[in-house]
């Protein structure tokens, strides 16, 4: 049996380990923390907040990969759009529909790679429509200025996030339930999982898949070229006492920002009588967490009246460089750090050269890494 080592036990690492074991390899997975899952971990009850990706996009490559292995599990029902109180902040007020000009950009021909989104979109939808579309797309970008990024990059995410029926789905019980099923499958396939094992040197005796963040991979491999653009996002999680009329989602079209009541579709995420609300507001370089939290509170004031008096639990964080890759004008996913690093070393994660939206990049790069590392096993992306 061919030996292969996987460093990192997040979504990319678990995907690589399972794919390699299915191809007949003897796999050892090293995870520095005492639990696997990486940013896909879900906090323990009573408030089951996700620490990483919040949605699983239908039709993405990882959807098929998980479903065929019975790893997808039950999904929380999505509240019907009619009556779900999906709201948009526009010109300082809550509205029920986005500007029609914004939606024209979804139906438009493929956007150019070498132009910034705002400049391209303004010619089609006007300045207000371009700004609203850029800010709405931030839910899948986590960047303070999506309009400055490649038009093709932003348009793809705009299409995915505005699709009807909605592409975004939520694993019941949070992402941790998916991680648990992936971990169990890895064990059953014979993967050796060593938790609490921080790797300082590459293991010998076979190919290695480095499925860590780019900064960690850069330090481990001593390769200063392992960098790419990402965002900084202020995160505010709340549990509030239930109240009729609370919004399901508030999408900020005046600036990038998103607030969602996750327990609307999955009551198991919070105790009875309480609602779990998670907010993400991108912040610019030079801005601190407090700036983003203040903007999140403005959205909460609009969509969740009286939330301060109803709050029973609160948590704040700043996600810096942990929000996936963003592509500036003139670049695509192919320009990011390549999967094959030479000498039997392969890279996987959400900021490397693989297609997809958010966590889809981690799945796609992990499968590609194993395909290159074990060509005789021929692991298939959707098999």
Secondary structure, 3 states (H helix, E strand, C coil): CCEEEEECCCHHHHHHHHHHHHCCCEEEEEECCCCCCHHHCECCCCCCCECCCCCEECCCHHHHHHHHCCCCCCEECCCCCCCCCEEEEECCEEECCCCHHHHHHHHCCCCCCCCEHHHHHHHHHHHHHHHHHHHHHHHHCCCCCHHHEEHHHHHHHHHHHHCCCCCEEEECCCHHHHHHHHHHHHHHCCCEEEECCCCCCCCCCCEEEECCCHHHHHHHHCCCCCCCCCCEEEEEEEEEECCCCCCCEEEECCCCCEEEEHHHCCHHHCCCCEEEEEEEEECCCCCCHHHHHHHHHHHHHHHCCCHHHHEEEEEEEEEECCCCCCCECCCCHHHCECCEEECCEEECCCCECCCCCCHHHHHHHHHHHHHHHCCCCCCCCCC
